[in-house]
Amino acid sequence: MRRILYLGPEGTFTEQAARVLVTRAYPGSAASDSSSDSEAQRTAADVVLEPAVTVQIAMREVASGHAEAVVAPVENSVEGSVPATLDALDAADPMVAVAETVLPVRFTVLATPGLPIDDIRTVATHPHAAAQVRQWLAGHLPAASIVSSTSTAAAALEVLEGRADAAVTAPLAAQRYPLDVVATDVADVRDAVTSFRLMRLPGRMPAPTGADRTAIVVTVDDRVGTLADLLTELAVRGVNLTRIESRPTRDRLGSYRFFLDLDGHLAERRVADALAALRRRCQAVRFLGSFPRADGHDPADPAPPEPVSDAAFAEAESWVQSLLEGSPS
Ligand SMILES: O=C(O)C(=O)C[C@]1(C(=O)O)C=C[C@@H](O)C=C1
C-alpha cells in the first residue's frame, strides 16, 4: 500500500489538491471518495491518502521510506509562498516535485453548533487563510480575535474541541465536521488561488510536455552582483524565471537561500545548461523537480528563441566536437 500524505487533518484545501494530484500521478487510482469517514482513505491502485499534522512530518515520513509522497501547499496568489513548505523542503533533501495543481480558494466559516454569531470571540485558521479573509472578518466578526492553527481543518477541530468559537476553513471541512455553517464563499480577493505540489524521492522524472516548470533552490555567496550573475545565466539562455523567494539559511543574519521556479524542463538543453552554469557559480544548487505546469500550454507562449532551442545546442556542440577532431564542419 502506497501512502500519500497531505497537510491534514481531513478537510483541508490540501486534501482537495491531493485528490486531484493522486488521480493524475497514479493513473488508475480513484481518489474522489469524499464520503469516507475513515482516517486513511483508500483509493484504487494501492494508493492511500492520509493526513499529516505538518508538511515537515509528512516529508520526514517520505524521507524515511514510510510514505511514498507528500502533497503540500506552495504558493497563494494573495499571500505568496507558504514558508512552512519551503522550510520543510529545505530540510528534506532529496525531495522532488512531480506534479502540481492550482485550486481556487474560497472559504467557509464554521462555528460551534448553536453559538450566536454575536458571541463569536475567537476565530481559528491557518495564517495564509487569515490573510485572505481579513476584511471579511473585520466587517462580519469585528469583536473576534484570530488564533493561528496548522491548517484550516486543524482550526475546525479546535472549534469541535471547544478551544475556539469559529474557524475559517476549506468548503470540504463543512462535510467533515459537525459544525454550524456561518458563511460560505468568503474571500477578500475573488479569484484567489493556491498552488500545490506532489513531492517524492527522486526517481523517474515526468516526461517533458512543452509546458513544464523546473524548481531549484540555490545558495549564493554574499558579494556584489551575485544574484545578478545568477539571473544573467538564466536570461542568456532564454529561461524564464516565474518565482524567486528568499528564505533565511538560519546560520546567521543576512544569509539566504533562493527558491526559484523556471519555465521549462531539465530535459531541455537550455534549462540543463542554465542549471550547469548555476552549479559552477553558486555555493550549492539543489534540484527540486521538473513537472508539467498546472496551467498547461499557453498557445501565446513563444517557443524558445532559436539560439537556445535544443536543435541549436546540438548543432553548436557538434561543431565544437568537429573542431576538436580537426575536421571543422
Ligand atoms: O489549511 C489548509 O486548508 C491548507 O491546505 C493550507 C493553505 C495554505 O497553506 O495556503 C492552503 C490553501 C489556502 O490558501 C489556505 C491554507
The ligand as an ORCA input file, in Angstrom:
! r2SCAN-3c Opt
* xyz 0 1
  O      -5.146     24.847      5.699
  C      -5.435     24.376      4.606
  O      -6.578     24.029      4.277
  C      -4.375     24.255      3.611
  O      -4.468     23.416      2.758
  C      -3.237     25.242      3.674
  C      -3.478     26.527      2.875
  C      -2.121     27.296      2.679
  O      -1.093     26.900      3.201
  O      -2.138     28.303      1.957
  C      -3.974     26.187      1.534
  C      -4.809     26.993      0.838
  C      -5.304     28.266      1.408
  O      -4.546     29.315      0.796
  C      -5.124     28.337      2.872
  C      -4.389     27.450      3.555
*
